[in-house]
Amino acid sequence: MAAVRDNLAATAEETLKLARQLAADARDTDVPVAELVAQATMLGRLEQRREALIGELRRTTSAGIRRSQPGRPIREVVLEALGELGWPQNARFLEEYLWARQQLQLDSRAFASLRRDELRAWRRSPGARSAYIVPALNPDGTANPRWLTSSAWELPRRVVASTETERLFDLQKIIALRVRGSRGPLGTLLERSVAQILAIEPPPVSASLAATRAWRTHVRAHAAALIEATRSRDDEDRGQIAVRLAGLPEHDRIWGTGSVGQALRATPAQAIERITP
């Protein structure tokens, strides 16, 4: 790990030097635009190298923690994370959440394999476990693997009725990230999520703790108001669809099916019509 940290330090120093040069050259009208573009391209490559080194450090740290604290299987850790978040979540966010919360590195690509393992376990002995990591369900009952859920949840919570539902899932991330004190992994994840979901920039690095707390209070209140407005419409849609999907065979209700009519990309009302027996 020492060598990786040394490489990271060297990369950061090189990035800082080049960034300062670019800032100075950008103010100098005698410097050709082509030179500015070349410097910006080099900065991009340095950022890619930095991300690769950070990823290596995360994987090494995670592996060390797992070795020193052997215990629960990964599936249980993921189910616990889903329980903390309370709503379906995409693999990329779960990857970042597990790292921020527990310094556990689980690449987002690994979730597809985890779902397959869960399905095999269910097929060997249906219902042997209290919960399985399963996909969300589309209005026609087909699986929506973009969103991970728990089979222990009530069906309405697992249904993706429309793009509004996906917006709701994203907004719930902001509410679930309860950050206290100064910035840390969870605080950084919150700021990145707010920028992506609400298009609100985080407070500057130089911001005081009081200013940072005020920003968090503001974005949580804003997200909560949007959630309330979204759920006033979306809850009913998901509930109505869930009533129809509740009549599916157990396997299809948990894992989704491709045999319940054609895939719908229409309104929730049309979805309900098409899957009604």
C-alpha positions as protocol buffer text, in pm:
chain_id: "A"
residue {
  index: 1
  type: MET
  ca { x: 0 y: 0 z: 0 }
}
residue {
  index: 2
  type: ALA
  ca { x: 294 y: 234 z: 66 }
}
residue {
  index: 3
  type: ALA
  ca { x: 391 y: 235 z: -301 }
}
residue {
  index: 4
  type: VAL
  ca { x: 35 y: 321 z: -403 }
}
residue {
  index: 5
  type: ARG
  ca { x: 24 y: 608 z: -155 }
}
residue {
  index: 6
  type: ASP
  ca { x: 357 y: 737 z: -289 }
}
residue {
  index: 7
  type: ASN
  ca { x: 222 y: 723 z: -645 }
}
residue {
  index: 8
  type: LEU
  ca { x: -92 y: 904 z: -532 }
}
residue {
  index: 9
  type: ALA
  ca { x: 113 y: 1178 z: -365 }
}
residue {
  index: 10
  type: ALA
  ca { x: 326 y: 1220 z: -678 }
}
residue {
  index: 11
  type: THR
  ca { x: 16 y: 1233 z: -897 }
}
residue {
  index: 12
  type: ALA
  ca { x: -149 y: 1492 z: -672 }
}
residue {
  index: 13
  type: GLU
  ca { x: 164 y: 1708 z: -676 }
}
residue {
  index: 14
  type: GLU
  ca { x: 189 y: 1684 z: -1054 }
}
residue {
  index: 15
  type: THR
  ca { x: -180 y: 1769 z: -1086 }
}
residue {
  index: 16
  type: LEU
  ca { x: -143 y: 2073 z: -860 }
}
residue {
  index: 17
  type: LYS
  ca { x: 158 y: 2197 z: -1055 }
}
residue {
  index: 18
  type: LEU
  ca { x: -16 y: 2158 z: -1391 }
}
residue {
  index: 19
  type: ALA
  ca { x: -340 y: 2313 z: -1262 }
}
residue {
  index: 20
  type: ARG
  ca { x: -150 y: 2621 z: -1146 }
}
residue {
  index: 21
  type: GLN
  ca { x: 24 y: 2643 z: -1483 }
}
residue {
  index: 22
  type: LEU
  ca { x: -309 y: 2615 z: -1665 }
}
residue {
  index: 23
  type: ALA
  ca { x: -462 y: 2887 z: -1447 }
}
residue {
  index: 24
  type: ALA
  ca { x: -172 y: 3121 z: -1521 }
}
residue {
  index: 25
  type: ASP
  ca { x: -170 y: 3044 z: -1894 }
}
residue {
  index: 26
  type: ALA
  ca { x: -546 y: 3089 z: -1921 }
}
residue {
  index: 27
  type: ARG
  ca { x: -500 y: 3452 z: -1808 }
}
residue {
  index: 28
  type: ASP
  ca { x: -217 y: 3507 z: -2056 }
}
residue {
  index: 29
  type: THR
  ca { x: -366 y: 3601 z: -2392 }
}
residue {
  index: 30
  type: ASP
  ca { x: -35 y: 3521 z: -2563 }
}
residue {
  index: 31
  type: VAL
  ca { x: -71 y: 3149 z: -2483 }
}
residue {
  index: 32
  type: PRO
  ca { x: -236 y: 2967 z: -2777 }
}
residue {
  index: 33
  type: VAL
  ca { x: -569 y: 2795 z: -2715 }
}
residue {
  index: 34
  type: ALA
  ca { x: -417 y: 2470 z: -2842 }
}
residue {
  index: 35
  type: GLU
  ca { x: -171 y: 2481 z: -2553 }
}
residue {
  index: 36
  type: LEU
  ca { x: -453 y: 2531 z: -2303 }
}
residue {
  index: 37
  type: VAL
  ca { x: -638 y: 2233 z: -2451 }
}
residue {
  index: 38
  type: ALA
  ca { x: -325 y: 2018 z: -2430 }
}
residue {
  index: 39
  type: GLN
  ca { x: -275 y: 2108 z: -2063 }
}
residue {
  index: 40
  type: ALA
  ca { x: -641 y: 2037 z: -1984 }
}
residue {
  index: 41
  type: THR
  ca { x: -611 y: 1698 z: -2155 }
}
residue {
  index: 42
  type: MET
  ca { x: -306 y: 1615 z: -1945 }
}
residue {
  index: 43
  type: LEU
  ca { x: -500 y: 1713 z: -1633 }
}
residue {
  index: 44
  type: GLY
  ca { x: -776 y: 1474 z: -1735 }
}
residue {
  index: 45
  type: ARG
  ca { x: -525 y: 1191 z: -1765 }
}
residue {
  index: 46
  type: LEU
  ca { x: -382 y: 1272 z: -1423 }
}
residue {
  index: 47
  type: GLU
  ca { x: -734 y: 1265 z: -1276 }
}
residue {
  index: 48
  type: GLN
  ca { x: -790 y: 921 z: -1430 }
}
residue {
  index: 49
  type: ARG
  ca { x: -464 y: 800 z: -1276 }
}
residue {
  index: 50
  type: ARG
  ca { x: -566 y: 944 z: -939 }
}
residue {
  index: 51
  type: GLU
  ca { x: -903 y: 767 z: -953 }
}
residue {
  index: 52
  type: ALA
  ca { x: -733 y: 437 z: -1037 }
}
residue {
  index: 53
  type: LEU
  ca { x: -495 y: 475 z: -742 }
}
residue {
  index: 54
  type: ILE
  ca { x: -781 y: 568 z: -508 }
}
residue {
  index: 55
  type: GLY
  ca { x: -970 y: 260 z: -626 }
}
residue {
  index: 56
  type: GLU
  ca { x: -668 y: 43 z: -550 }
}
residue {
  index: 57
  type: LEU
  ca { x: -639 y: 191 z: -201 }
}
residue {
  index: 58
  type: ARG
  ca { x: -1009 y: 133 z: -139 }
}
residue {
  index: 59
  type: ARG
  ca { x: -990 y: -230 z: -245 }
}
residue {
  index: 60
  type: THR
  ca { x: -680 y: -292 z: -34 }
}
residue {
  index: 61
  type: THR
  ca { x: -831 y: -125 z: 273 }
}
residue {
  index: 62
  type: SER
  ca { x: -1158 y: -314 z: 231 }
}
residue {
  index: 63
  type: ALA
  ca { x: -979 y: -648 z: 197 }
}
residue {
  index: 64
  type: GLY
  ca { x: -780 y: -576 z: 513 }
}
residue {
  index: 65
  type: ILE
  ca { x: -1094 y: -495 z: 710 }
}
residue {
  index: 66
  type: ARG
  ca { x: -1265 y: -812 z: 586 }
}
residue {
  index: 67
  type: ARG
  ca { x: -963 y: -1022 z: 689 }
}
residue {
  index: 68
  type: SER
  ca { x: -937 y: -865 z: 1033 }
}
residue {
  index: 69
  type: GLN
  ca { x: -1311 y: -875 z: 1096 }
}
residue {
  index: 70
  type: PRO
  ca { x: -1443 y: -1194 z: 936 }
}
residue {
  index: 71
  type: GLY
  ca { x: -1810 y: -1239 z: 982 }
}
residue {
  index: 72
  type: ARG
  ca { x: -2125 y: -1175 z: 788 }
}
residue {
  index: 73
  type: PRO
  ca { x: -2153 y: -1266 z: 421 }
}
residue {
  index: 74
  type: ILE
  ca { x: -2160 y: -979 z: 171 }
}
residue {
  index: 75
  type: ARG
  ca { x: -2529 y: -1046 z: 97 }
}
residue {
  index: 76
  type: GLU
  ca { x: -2619 y: -967 z: 457 }
}
residue {
  index: 77
  type: VAL
  ca { x: -2417 y: -646 z: 447 }
}
residue {
  index: 78
  type: VAL
  ca { x: -2599 y: -539 z: 130 }
}
residue {
  index: 79
  type: LEU
  ca { x: -2940 y: -624 z: 276 }
}
residue {
  index: 80
  type: GLU
  ca { x: -2854 y: -422 z: 585 }
}
residue {
  index: 81
  type: ALA
  ca { x: -2755 y: -127 z: 365 }
}
residue {
  index: 82
  type: LEU
  ca { x: -3083 y: -153 z: 174 }
}
residue {
  index: 83
  type: GLY
  ca { x: -3264 y: -157 z: 508 }
}
residue {
  index: 84
  type: GLU
  ca { x: -3084 y: 160 z: 619 }
}
residue {
  index: 85
  type: LEU
  ca { x: -3164 y: 335 z: 292 }
}
residue {
  index: 86
  type: GLY
  ca { x: -3523 y: 213 z: 300 }
}
residue {
  index: 87
  type: TRP
  ca { x: -3591 y: 230 z: -74 }
}
residue {
  index: 88
  type: PRO
  ca { x: -3462 y: 56 z: -389 }
}
residue {
  index: 89
  type: GLN
  ca { x: -3117 y: 172 z: -490 }
}
residue {
  index: 90
  type: ASN
  ca { x: -2887 y: 134 z: -789 }
}
residue {
  index: 91
  type: ALA
  ca { x: -2563 y: -62 z: -767 }
}
residue {
  index: 92
  type: ARG
  ca { x: -2336 y: 239 z: -817 }
}
residue {
  index: 93
  type: PHE
  ca { x: -2484 y: 426 z: -522 }
}
residue {
  index: 94
  type: LEU
  ca { x: -2472 y: 116 z: -302 }
}
residue {
  index: 95
  type: GLU
  ca { x: -2103 y: 77 z: -389 }
}
residue {
  index: 96
  type: GLU
  ca { x: -2032 y: 432 z: -275 }
}
residue {
  index: 97
  type: TYR
  ca { x: -2258 y: 401 z: 32 }
}
residue {
  index: 98
  type: LEU
  ca { x: -2090 y: 83 z: 155 }
}
residue {
  index: 99
  type: TRP
  ca { x: -1750 y: 246 z: 120 }
}
residue {
  index: 100
  type: ALA
  ca { x: -1855 y: 567 z: 295 }
}
residue {
  index: 101
  type: ARG
  ca { x: -2034 y: 380 z: 574 }
}
residue {
  index: 102
  type: GLN
  ca { x: -1808 y: 81 z: 634 }
}
residue {
  index: 103
  type: GLN
  ca { x: -1498 y: 122 z: 415 }
}
residue {
  index: 104
  type: LEU
  ca { x: -1614 y: -189 z: 231 }
}
residue {
  index: 105
  type: GLN
  ca { x: -1532 y: -190 z: -140 }
}
residue {
  index: 106
  type: LEU
  ca { x: -1779 y: -385 z: -351 }
}
residue {
  index: 107
  type: ASP
  ca { x: -1758 y: -293 z: -719 }
}
residue {
  index: 108
  type: SER
  ca { x: -2095 y: -218 z: -875 }
}
residue {
  index: 109
  type: ARG
  ca { x: -2037 y: -493 z: -1133 }
}
residue {
  index: 110
  type: ALA
  ca { x: -2036 y: -749 z: -851 }
}
residue {
  index: 111
  type: PHE
  ca { x: -2402 y: -685 z: -772 }
}
residue {
  index: 112
  type: ALA
  ca { x: -2518 y: -867 z: -1086 }
}
residue {
  index: 113
  type: SER
  ca { x: -2328 y: -1177 z: -973 }
}
residue {
  index: 114
  type: LEU
  ca { x: -2471 y: -1137 z: -623 }
}
residue {
  index: 115
  type: ARG
  ca { x: -2827 y: -1130 z: -763 }
}
residue {
  index: 116
  type: ARG
  ca { x: -2759 y: -1449 z: -961 }
}
residue {
  index: 117
  type: ASP
  ca { x: -2631 y: -1618 z: -645 }
}
residue {
  index: 118
  type: GLU
  ca { x: -2945 y: -1510 z: -462 }
}
residue {
  index: 119
  type: LEU
  ca { x: -3167 y: -1652 z: -738 }
}
residue {
  index: 120
  type: ARG
  ca { x: -2982 y: -1985 z: -732 }
}
residue {
  index: 121
  type: ALA
  ca { x: -3020 y: -2001 z: -353 }
}
residue {
  index: 122
  type: TRP
  ca { x: -3393 y: -1929 z: -381 }
}
residue {
  index: 123
  type: ARG
  ca { x: -3440 y: -2197 z: -645 }
}
residue {
  index: 124
  type: ARG
  ca { x: -3263 y: -2454 z: -429 }
}
residue {
  index: 125
  type: SER
  ca { x: -3483 y: -2377 z: -131 }
}
residue {
  index: 126
  type: PRO
  ca { x: -3754 y: -2114 z: -184 }
}
residue {
  index: 127
  type: GLY
  ca { x: -3817 y: -1907 z: 126 }
}
residue {
  index: 128
  type: ALA
  ca { x: -3532 y: -2059 z: 328 }
}
residue {
  index: 129
  type: ARG
  ca { x: -3395 y: -1712 z: 394 }
}
residue {
  index: 130
  type: SER
  ca { x: -3585 y: -1426 z: 551 }
}
residue {
  index: 131
  type: ALA
  ca { x: -3488 y: -1193 z: 265 }
}
residue {
  index: 132
  type: TYR
  ca { x: -3318 y: -1201 z: -73 }
}
residue {
  index: 133
  type: ILE
  ca { x: -3155 y: -930 z: -282 }
}
residue {
  index: 134
  type: VAL
  ca { x: -3396 y: -900 z: -574 }
}
residue {
  index: 135
  type: PRO
  ca { x: -3469 y: -659 z: -860 }
}
residue {
  index: 136
  type: ALA
  ca { x: -3743 y: -401 z: -861 }
}
residue {
  index: 137
  type: LEU
  ca { x: -4049 y: -474 z: -1075 }
}
residue {
  index: 138
  type: ASN
  ca { x: -4178 y: -289 z: -1380 }
}
residue {
  index: 139
  type: PRO
  ca { x: -4554 y: -225 z: -1421 }
}
residue {
  index: 140
  type: ASP
  ca { x: -4589 y: -540 z: -1634 }
}
residue {
  index: 141
  type: GLY
  ca { x: -4416 y: -758 z: -1376 }
}
residue {
  index: 142
  type: THR
  ca { x: -4081 y: -786 z: -1554 }
}
residue {
  index: 143
  type: ALA
  ca { x: -3764 y: -737 z: -1354 }
}
residue {
  index: 144
  type: ASN
  ca { x: -3600 y: -396 z: -1342 }
}
residue {
  index: 145
  type: PRO
  ca { x: -3241 y: -493 z: -1252 }
}
residue {
  index: 146
  type: ARG
  ca { x: -3126 y: -131 z: -1241 }
}
residue {
  index: 147
  type: TRP
  ca { x: -3279 y: -105 z: -893 }
}
residue {
  index: 148
  type: LEU
  ca { x: -3192 y: -346 z: -610 }
}
residue {
  index: 149
  type: THR
  ca { x: -3451 y: -423 z: -344 }
}
residue {
  index: 150
  type: SER
  ca { x: -3519 y: -664 z: -61 }
}
residue {
  index: 151
  type: SER
  ca { x: -3775 y: -941 z: -104 }
}
residue {
  index: 152
  type: ALA
  ca { x: -3886 y: -870 z: 254 }
}
residue {
  index: 153
  type: TRP
  ca { x: -4028 y: -532 z: 151 }
}
residue {
  index: 154
  type: GLU
  ca { x: -4393 y: -482 z: 71 }
}
residue {
  index: 155
  type: LEU
  ca { x: -4464 y: -502 z: -300 }
}
residue {
  index: 156
  type: PRO
  ca { x: -4557 y: -133 z: -353 }
}
residue {
  index: 157
  type: ARG
  ca { x: -4208 y: -33 z: -241 }
}
residue {
  index: 158
  type: ARG
  ca { x: -4051 y: -259 z: -504 }
}
residue {
  index: 159
  type: VAL
  ca { x: -4254 y: -130 z: -800 }
}
residue {
  index: 160
  type: VAL
  ca { x: -4115 y: 121 z: -1051 }
}
residue {
  index: 161
  type: ALA
  ca { x: -4435 y: 278 z: -1182 }
}
residue {
  index: 162
  type: SER
  ca { x: -4274 y: 551 z: -1392 }
}
residue {
  index: 163
  type: THR
  ca { x: -3981 y: 788 z: -1417 }
}
residue {
  index: 164
  type: GLU
  ca { x: -4134 y: 969 z: -1119 }
}
residue {
  index: 165
  type: THR
  ca { x: -4070 y: 658 z: -911 }
}
residue {
  index: 166
  type: GLU
  ca { x: -3704 y: 661 z: -1010 }
}
residue {
  index: 167
  type: ARG
  ca { x: -3688 y: 1028 z: -917 }
}
residue {
  index: 168
  type: LEU
  ca { x: -3835 y: 935 z: -579 }
}
residue {
  index: 169
  type: PHE
  ca { x: -3568 y: 668 z: -526 }
}
residue {
  index: 170
  type: ASP
  ca { x: -3296 y: 922 z: -604 }
}
residue {
  index: 171
  type: LEU
  ca { x: -3441 y: 1183 z: -369 }
}
residue {
  index: 172
  type: GLN
  ca { x: -3457 y: 926 z: -88 }
}
residue {
  index: 173
  type: LYS
  ca { x: -3076 y: 897 z: -106 }
}
residue {
  index: 174
  type: ILE
  ca { x: -3044 y: 1253 z: 20 }
}
residue {
  index: 175
  type: ILE
  ca { x: -3277 y: 1191 z: 314 }
}
residue {
  index: 176
  type: ALA
  ca { x: -3103 y: 863 z: 404 }
}
residue {
  index: 177
  type: LEU
  ca { x: -2755 y: 1019 z: 420 }
}
residue {
  index: 178
  type: ARG
  ca { x: -2759 y: 1153 z: 774 }
}
residue {
  index: 179
  type: VAL
  ca { x: -2431 y: 1338 z: 817 }
}
residue {
  index: 180
  type: ARG
  ca { x: -2315 y: 1494 z: 1142 }
}
residue {
  index: 181
  type: GLY
  ca { x: -2005 y: 1691 z: 1219 }
}
residue {
  index: 182
  type: SER
  ca { x: -1737 y: 1785 z: 971 }
}
residue {
  index: 183
  type: ARG
  ca { x: -1702 y: 1649 z: 622 }
}
residue {
  index: 184
  type: GLY
  ca { x: -1610 y: 1285 z: 586 }
}
residue {
  index: 185
  type: PRO
  ca { x: -1690 y: 998 z: 348 }
}
residue {
  index: 186
  type: LEU
  ca { x: -2066 y: 1025 z: 410 }
}
residue {
  index: 187
  type: GLY
  ca { x: -2058 y: 1402 z: 382 }
}
residue {
  index: 188
  type: THR
  ca { x: -1872 y: 1382 z: 53 }
}
residue {
  index: 189
  type: LEU
  ca { x: -2123 y: 1129 z: -79 }
}
residue {
  index: 190
  type: LEU
  ca { x: -2411 y: 1354 z: 25 }
}
residue {
  index: 191
  type: GLU
  ca { x: -2261 y: 1654 z: -151 }
}
residue {
  index: 192
  type: ARG
  ca { x: -2199 y: 1456 z: -469 }
}
residue {
  index: 193
  type: SER
  ca { x: -2552 y: 1313 z: -463 }
}
residue {
  index: 194
  type: VAL
  ca { x: -2710 y: 1655 z: -411 }
}
residue {
  index: 195
  type: ALA
  ca { x: -2513 y: 1797 z: -703 }
}
residue {
  index: 196
  type: GLN
  ca { x: -2628 y: 1511 z: -928 }
}
residue {
  index: 197
  type: ILE
  ca { x: -2991 y: 1491 z: -815 }
}
residue {
  index: 198
  type: LEU
  ca { x: -3082 y: 1848 z: -721 }
}
residue {
  index: 199
  type: ALA
  ca { x: -2816 y: 2037 z: -920 }
}
residue {
  index: 200
  type: ILE
  ca { x: -2720 y: 2225 z: -602 }
}
residue {
  index: 201
  type: GLU
  ca { x: -2349 y: 2290 z: -561 }
}
residue {
  index: 202
  type: PRO
  ca { x: -2188 y: 2189 z: -229 }
}
residue {
  index: 203
  type: PRO
  ca { x: -2050 y: 2452 z: 7 }
}
residue {
  index: 204
  type: PRO
  ca { x: -1691 y: 2559 z: -67 }
}
residue {
  index: 205
  type: VAL
  ca { x: -1405 y: 2372 z: 94 }
}
residue {
  index: 206
  type: SER
  ca { x: -1337 y: 2679 z: 309 }
}
residue {
  index: 207
  type: ALA
  ca { x: -1696 y: 2687 z: 445 }
}
residue {
  index: 208
  type: SER
  ca { x: -1735 y: 2683 z: 822 }
}
residue {
  index: 209
  type: LEU
  ca { x: -1901 y: 2393 z: 1001 }
}
residue {
  index: 210
  type: ALA
  ca { x: -2204 y: 2614 z: 1070 }
}
residue {
  index: 211
  type: ALA
  ca { x: -2236 y: 2702 z: 700 }
}
residue {
  index: 212
  type: THR
  ca { x: -2201 y: 2337 z: 602 }
}
residue {
  index: 213
  type: ARG
  ca { x: -2471 y: 2236 z: 851 }
}
residue {
  index: 214
  type: ALA
  ca { x: -2702 y: 2507 z: 719 }
}
residue {
  index: 215
  type: TRP
  ca { x: -2647 y: 2378 z: 365 }
}
residue {
  index: 216
  type: ARG
  ca { x: -2733 y: 2023 z: 474 }
}
residue {
  index: 217
  type: THR
  ca { x: -3049 y: 2141 z: 648 }
}
residue {
  index: 218
  type: HIS
  ca { x: -3153 y: 2331 z: 336 }
}
residue {
  index: 219
  type: VAL
  ca { x: -3100 y: 2044 z: 91 }
}
residue {
  index: 220
  type: ARG
  ca { x: -3273 y: 1793 z: 319 }
}
residue {
  index: 221
  type: ALA
  ca { x: -3576 y: 2020 z: 349 }
}
residue {
  index: 222
  type: HIS
  ca { x: -3580 y: 2073 z: -27 }
}
residue {
  index: 223
  type: ALA
  ca { x: -3555 y: 1699 z: -93 }
}
residue {
  index: 224
  type: ALA
  ca { x: -3826 y: 1624 z: 163 }
}
residue {
  index: 225
  type: ALA
  ca { x: -4064 y: 1870 z: -6 }
}
residue {
  index: 226
  type: LEU
  ca { x: -3999 y: 1713 z: -346 }
}
residue {
  index: 227
  type: ILE
  ca { x: -4052 y: 1366 z: -201 }
}
residue {
  index: 228
  type: GLU
  ca { x: -4386 y: 1468 z: -51 }
}
residue {
  index: 229
  type: ALA
  ca { x: -4502 y: 1611 z: -383 }
}
residue {
  index: 230
  type: THR
  ca { x: -4384 y: 1306 z: -577 }
}
residue {
  index: 231
  type: ARG
  ca { x: -4537 y: 1054 z: -338 }
}
residue {
  index: 232
  type: SER
  ca { x: -4873 y: 1232 z: -350 }
}
residue {
  index: 233
  type: ARG
  ca { x: -4895 y: 1101 z: -707 }
}
residue {
  index: 234
  type: ASP
  ca { x: -4661 y: 803 z: -718 }
}
residue {
  index: 235
  type: ASP
  ca { x: -4775 y: 613 z: -408 }
}
residue {
  index: 236
  type: GLU
  ca { x: -5119 y: 552 z: -556 }
}
residue {
  index: 237
  type: ASP
  ca { x: -4976 y: 441 z: -891 }
}
residue {
  index: 238
  type: ARG
  ca { x: -4737 y: 196 z: -728 }
}
residue {
  index: 239
  type: GLY
  ca { x: -5007 y: 69 z: -495 }
}
residue {
  index: 240
  type: GLN
  ca { x: -5250 y: -3 z: -778 }
}
residue {
  index: 241
  type: ILE
  ca { x: -4985 y: -182 z: -982 }
}
residue {
  index: 242
  type: ALA
  ca { x: -4876 y: -383 z: -677 }
}
residue {
  index: 243
  type: VAL
  ca { x: -5233 y: -506 z: -625 }
}
residue {
  index: 244
  type: ARG
  ca { x: -5229 y: -660 z: -973 }
}
residue {
  index: 245
  type: LEU
  ca { x: -4877 y: -800 z: -939 }
}
residue {
  index: 246
  type: ALA
  ca { x: -4970 y: -963 z: -607 }
}
residue {
  index: 247
  type: GLY
  ca { x: -5160 y: -1225 z: -807 }
}
residue {
  index: 248
  type: LEU
  ca { x: -4847 y: -1349 z: -983 }
}
residue {
  index: 249
  type: PRO
  ca { x: -4682 y: -1681 z: -888 }
}
residue {
  index: 250
  type: GLU
  ca { x: -4433 y: -1645 z: -604 }
}
residue {
  index: 251
  type: HIS
  ca { x: -4125 y: -1675 z: -827 }
}
residue {
  index: 252
  type: ASP
  ca { x: -4248 y: -1403 z: -1064 }
}
residue {
  index: 253
  type: ARG
  ca { x: -4359 y: -1179 z: -780 }
}
residue {
  index: 254
  type: ILE
  ca { x: -4012 y: -1192 z: -628 }
}
residue {
  index: 255
  type: TRP
  ca { x: -3782 y: -1211 z: -931 }
}
residue {
  index: 256
  type: GLY
  ca { x: -3995 y: -1070 z: -1209 }
}
residue {
  index: 257
  type: THR
  ca { x: -4123 y: -1231 z: -1525 }
}
residue {
  index: 258
  type: GLY
  ca { x: -4126 y: -1171 z: -1897 }
}
residue {
  index: 259
  type: SER
  ca { x: -4454 y: -1353 z: -1949 }
}
residue {
  index: 260
  type: VAL
  ca { x: -4704 y: -1106 z: -1806 }
}
residue {
  index: 261
  type: GLY
  ca { x: -4792 y: -929 z: -2128 }
}
residue {
  index: 262
  type: GLN
  ca { x: -4575 y: -697 z: -2329 }
}
residue {
  index: 263
  type: ALA
  ca { x: -4337 y: -459 z: -2157 }
}
residue {
  index: 264
  type: LEU
  ca { x: -4510 y: -130 z: -2092 }
}
residue {
  index: 265
  type: ARG
  ca { x: -4367 y: 211 z: -2139 }
}
residue {
  index: 266
  type: ALA
  ca { x: -4706 y: 377 z: -2104 }
}
residue {
  index: 267
  type: THR
  ca { x: -4889 y: 530 z: -1811 }
}
residue {
  index: 268
  type: PRO
  ca { x: -4943 y: 339 z: -1485 }
}
residue {
  index: 269
  type: ALA
  ca { x: -5316 y: 321 z: -1562 }
}
residue {
  index: 270
  type: GLN
  ca { x: -5244 y: 150 z: -1895 }
}
residue {
  index: 271
  type: ALA
  ca { x: -5001 y: -83 z: -1721 }
}
residue {
  index: 272
  type: ILE
  ca { x: -5270 y: -188 z: -1476 }
}
residue {
  index: 273
  type: GLU
  ca { x: -5517 y: -247 z: -1759 }
}
residue {
  index: 274
  type: ARG
  ca { x: -5284 y: -475 z: -1949 }
}
residue {
  index: 275
  type: ILE
  ca { x: -5195 y: -701 z: -1659 }
}
residue {
  index: 276
  type: THR
  ca { x: -5546 y: -729 z: -1520 }
}
residue {
  index: 277
  type: PRO
  ca { x: -5667 y: -1091 z: -1561 }
}
